[in-house]
Amino acid sequence: MDDTAYRELLMAEFGVKSCTRLDLHQANRFIDILQKKGFLLKSVNPDWRSVGVKPARRTTKQSGKTVSLASPAEREKIQILAELIDWRVENGLELFLEKRARVKNGKVRTSQDAYLAIEALKKLFENGMKKQYGPHWWLMEFSDERIMGYIKHHKPEK
C-alpha cells in the first residue's frame, strides 16, 4: 500500500492522517481492516492469538520517538478507579483527565497518559475519602468491596 492510499484509508475510517492519532481501540480496528485487505501481522509472541486478545503492548511513533500505547490492564485500572468516584457531571472523567492529569482531550492513549491518569485518580479518590471520613479512613471498614480492595492494595505502610 502506498503512502497516499494509507493516509486516505486513515482519513476515511478515523478522520486522521496519521496512525499516531488513534487510540488503542481504533488502532486495533485499523489492524483488523489491514488484515482484511490481506496484510499479515507479524507478532513477537506467536501465541497471542490463541487467547483471543491483541498483544498487551503496542508501540507507535510520535514526534520521531517510539511511544508505548496504554495496555488493557492500565485502561482497566483507570476504569476501576473512575468507578470509585462520584462524578458530578456525565463526562466528569474526561474533563478531569484533561484538566488535572493533563491528558490531551481526556483520552488515554499512551502508557504515560495512563500513568498520569491513574496517579491523579488515586489522589482524587484518597482526598475525597479523607475529606469525608478523616485522615484515618484507611483504618475503617467499608461495606463496598471496591473500597476495601483499594485499601488492601494501596494502604500506606505508616
Buried (B, 14 or more C-beta within 10 A) or exposed (E): EEEEEBBEBBEEEBEBEBBBBBBBEBBBBBBEBBEEEEEEEEEEEEEBEEEEEBBEEBEBEEEEEEBBBBBEEBBEBBEBBBEBBEEEEEEBBBBBBBEBBEBEEBBBBBBEBBBBBBEBBBEBBBEBBEEEEEEEBBEEEBEEEEBEEBBEEEEEEE
